[in-house]
Amino acid sequence: MKITPDIQARRKKTLNHLRRIQWQIQTLERYITHDACCSDIAQLTTSIAKSFDSLRVKTLESFVYNILLPWHHVHPKILEQLNTLLQLQKK
């Protein structure tokens, strides 16, 4: 696969996103170690889950648009359905 500037930019954003998740997990570990309030722990846990879901969807989008679609002619109706499916994954 040829690494285009668009793919490089997506990779950079993905790595930054991953680093934010790592920071959130380290913070969660500190919260638990230092007996933080349960509501703070629950809120951070929810934030981590949402961040990871967002990363999962971005990875899926990249795979579809950069790996699957460039090699196939896709009927506009199918492309529309695919976009709808990806939008549902974001919710």
Backbone as CSV, one residue per row, in Angstrom:
resi,resn,N_x,N_y,N_z,CA_x,CA_y,CA_z,C_x,C_y,C_z
1,MET,0.844,-1.175,0.000,0.000,0.000,0.000,0.893,1.243,0.000
2,LYS,0.563,2.165,-0.868,1.308,3.415,-0.945,0.860,4.334,0.200
3,ILE,1.839,4.886,0.902,1.543,5.780,2.021,1.438,7.206,1.471
4,THR,0.222,7.679,1.388,-0.037,9.020,0.872,0.018,10.031,2.012
5,PRO,0.111,11.313,1.691,0.072,12.328,2.752,-1.203,12.243,3.594
6,ASP,-2.320,11.869,2.965,-3.571,11.726,3.717,-3.467,10.594,4.732
7,ILE,-2.878,9.485,4.324,-2.705,8.357,5.238,-1.746,8.731,6.358
8,GLN,-0.672,9.449,6.034,0.268,9.890,7.067,-0.423,10.798,8.085
9,ALA,-1.262,11.700,7.605,-1.986,12.604,8.504,-2.941,11.817,9.396
10,ARG,-3.634,10.832,8.819,-4.544,9.995,9.621,-3.774,9.219,10.676
11,ARG,-2.611,8.697,10.302,-1.794,7.949,11.271,-1.367,8.846,12.424
12,LYS,-0.971,10.071,12.102,-0.549,10.999,13.141,-1.711,11.295,14.098
13,LYS,-2.907,11.526,13.547,-4.082,11.772,14.380,-4.412,10.547,15.229
14,THR,-4.274,9.374,14.638,-4.559,8.141,15.366,-3.587,7.959,16.524
15,LEU,-2.318,8.209,16.282,-1.323,8.083,17.357,-1.582,9.102,18.465
16,ASN,-1.949,10.323,18.104,-2.286,11.321,19.116,-3.498,10.890,19.928
17,HIS,-4.485,10.332,19.255,-5.685,9.836,19.930,-5.308,8.715,20.898
18,LEU,-4.468,7.803,20.448,-4.021,6.703,21.287,-3.254,7.212,22.515
19,ARG,-2.437,8.215,22.327,-1.699,8.797,23.464,-2.640,9.430,24.483
20,ARG,-3.724,10.049,24.000,-4.714,10.618,24.928,-5.380,9.502,25.740
21,ILE,-5.683,8.396,25.088,-6.285,7.267,25.796,-5.307,6.725,26.839
22,GLN,-4.041,6.616,26.465,-3.032,6.144,27.418,-2.948,7.075,28.621
23,TRP,-2.999,8.379,28.370,-2.974,9.350,29.462,-4.203,9.171,30.356
24,GLN,-5.370,8.951,29.745,-6.588,8.745,30.524,-6.468,7.492,31.394
25,ILE,-5.887,6.437,30.854,-5.737,5.189,31.611,-4.753,5.394,32.765
26,GLN,-3.677,6.121,32.523,-2.728,6.419,33.606,-3.403,7.244,34.704
27,THR,-4.236,8.195,34.296,-4.965,9.004,35.261,-5.931,8.133,36.058
28,LEU,-6.619,7.207,35.386,-7.527,6.296,36.066,-6.776,5.462,37.104
29,GLU,-5.601,5.002,36.738,-4.791,4.230,37.683,-4.442,5.069,38.918
30,ARG,-4.087,6.341,38.693,-3.793,7.233,39.831,-5.042,7.442,40.683
31,TYR,-6.190,7.640,40.031,-7.450,7.811,40.775,-7.692,6.623,41.695
32,ILE,-7.534,5.425,41.152,-7.803,4.220,41.944,-6.770,4.059,43.051
33,THR,-5.514,4.298,42.733,-4.436,4.165,43.714,-4.598,5.136,44.876
34,HIS,-5.080,6.321,44.572,-5.194,7.366,45.603,-6.621,7.527,46.128
35,ASP,-7.427,6.486,45.980,-8.788,6.461,46.533,-9.620,7.667,46.128
36,ALA,-9.640,7.970,44.846,-10.466,9.072,44.354,-11.943,8.708,44.501
37,CYS,-12.761,9.717,44.409,-14.209,9.562,44.502,-14.715,8.607,43.414
38,CYS,-15.653,7.743,43.790,-16.195,6.764,42.838,-16.804,7.436,41.606
39,SER,-17.443,8.585,41.795,-18.054,9.251,40.640,-16.990,9.765,39.674
40,ASP,-15.851,10.206,40.202,-14.750,10.631,39.324,-14.198,9.446,38.532
41,ILE,-14.072,8.314,39.197,-13.582,7.112,38.542,-14.575,6.666,37.465
42,ALA,-15.857,6.693,37.786,-16.882,6.289,36.821,-16.897,7.223,35.618
43,GLN,-16.773,8.512,35.866,-16.782,9.481,34.772,-15.580,9.268,33.857
44,LEU,-14.403,9.070,34.431,-13.197,8.864,33.633,-13.281,7.541,32.870
45,THR,-13.818,6.509,33.501,-13.977,5.223,32.829,-14.886,5.364,31.606
46,THR,-15.955,6.124,31.746,-16.856,6.371,30.624,-16.142,7.142,29.519
47,SER,-15.353,8.138,29.893,-14.592,8.913,28.901,-13.616,8.022,28.141
48,ILE,-12.957,7.120,28.858,-12.013,6.201,28.213,-12.747,5.309,27.218
49,ALA,-13.888,4.785,27.624,-14.664,3.905,26.741,-15.098,4.651,25.483
50,LYS,-15.561,5.883,25.637,-15.985,6.669,24.473,-14.798,7.005,23.576
51,SER,-13.660,7.327,24.176,-12.460,7.613,23.384,-12.031,6.387,22.588
52,PHE,-12.081,5.227,23.237,-11.688,4.010,22.539,-12.674,3.685,21.421
53,ASP,-13.972,3.871,21.673,-14.966,3.653,20.615,-14.723,4.578,19.425
54,SER,-14.390,5.817,19.715,-14.102,6.774,18.647,-12.893,6.322,17.829
55,LEU,-11.866,5.845,18.498,-10.674,5.340,17.819,-11.028,4.119,16.967
56,ARG,-11.872,3.240,17.490,-12.305,2.050,16.754,-13.014,2.441,15.463
57,VAL,-13.900,3.428,15.535,-14.648,3.861,14.357,-13.719,4.526,13.344
58,LYS,-12.806,5.357,13.813,-11.852,5.997,12.898,-11.007,4.955,12.170
59,THR,-10.611,3.911,12.882,-9.827,2.840,12.274,-10.655,2.099,11.229
60,LEU,-11.903,1.828,11.544,-12.807,1.175,10.595,-13.002,2.039,9.350
61,GLU,-13.226,3.335,9.545,-13.375,4.255,8.409,-12.139,4.248,7.521
62,SER,-10.983,4.332,8.133,-9.742,4.329,7.362,-9.596,3.050,6.551
63,PHE,-9.909,1.937,7.170,-9.824,0.658,6.466,-10.761,0.649,5.259
64,VAL,-11.993,1.053,5.463,-12.973,1.027,4.383,-12.562,1.965,3.254
65,TYR,-12.241,3.213,3.594,-11.972,4.207,2.554,-10.603,4.057,1.902
66,ASN,-9.606,3.568,2.647,-8.254,3.483,2.091,-7.885,2.107,1.566
67,ILE,-8.522,1.067,2.073,-8.154,-0.289,1.668,-9.213,-0.910,0.756
68,LEU,-10.450,-0.873,1.166,-11.496,-1.547,0.390,-11.943,-0.771,-0.834
69,LEU,-12.270,0.481,-0.651,-12.881,1.238,-1.744,-11.956,1.574,-2.913
70,PRO,-10.694,1.900,-2.690,-9.863,2.256,-3.854,-9.732,1.132,-4.879
71,TRP,-9.929,-0.112,-4.468,-9.714,-1.242,-5.363,-10.980,-1.703,-6.062
72,HIS,-12.109,-1.129,-5.702,-13.371,-1.594,-6.261,-14.206,-0.410,-6.727
73,HIS,-14.920,-0.635,-7.807,-15.910,0.349,-8.215,-17.152,0.089,-7.365
74,VAL,-17.576,1.089,-6.641,-18.704,0.923,-5.727,-19.872,1.747,-6.239
75,HIS,-20.991,1.090,-6.382,-22.210,1.761,-6.824,-22.567,2.842,-5.810
76,PRO,-22.988,4.027,-6.268,-23.313,5.125,-5.354,-24.309,4.747,-4.252
77,LYS,-25.256,3.873,-4.550,-26.237,3.453,-3.542,-25.555,2.646,-2.432
78,ILE,-24.628,1.794,-2.819,-23.879,1.003,-1.843,-22.999,1.927,-0.995
79,LEU,-22.365,2.888,-1.641,-21.528,3.848,-0.923,-22.361,4.635,0.092
80,GLU,-23.553,5.011,-0.296,-24.453,5.729,0.612,-24.805,4.858,1.822
81,GLN,-25.084,3.584,1.565,-25.399,2.662,2.662,-24.197,2.450,3.569
82,LEU,-23.031,2.376,2.975,-21.808,2.226,3.753,-21.588,3.443,4.640
83,ASN,-21.781,4.627,4.094,-21.646,5.851,4.888,-22.656,5.877,6.029
84,THR,-23.868,5.421,5.773,-24.888,5.347,6.822,-24.447,4.389,7.930
85,LEU,-23.916,3.246,7.530,-23.431,2.279,8.509,-22.316,2.863,9.365
86,LEU,-21.379,3.551,8.739,-20.286,4.168,9.492,-20.800,5.245,10.436
87,GLN,-21.803,6.001,10.012,-22.396,7.014,10.881,-23.068,6.375,12.090
88,LEU,-23.717,5.246,11.883,-24.336,4.532,13.000,-23.289,4.062,14.016
89,GLN,-22.120,3.692,13.533,-21.051,3.253,14.421,-20.563,4.388,15.315
90,LYS,-20.750,5.623,14.867,-20.292,6.775,15.650,-21.212,7.122,16.803
91,LYS,-22.420,6.584,16.783,-23.393,6.915,17.828,-23.210,6.071,19.053
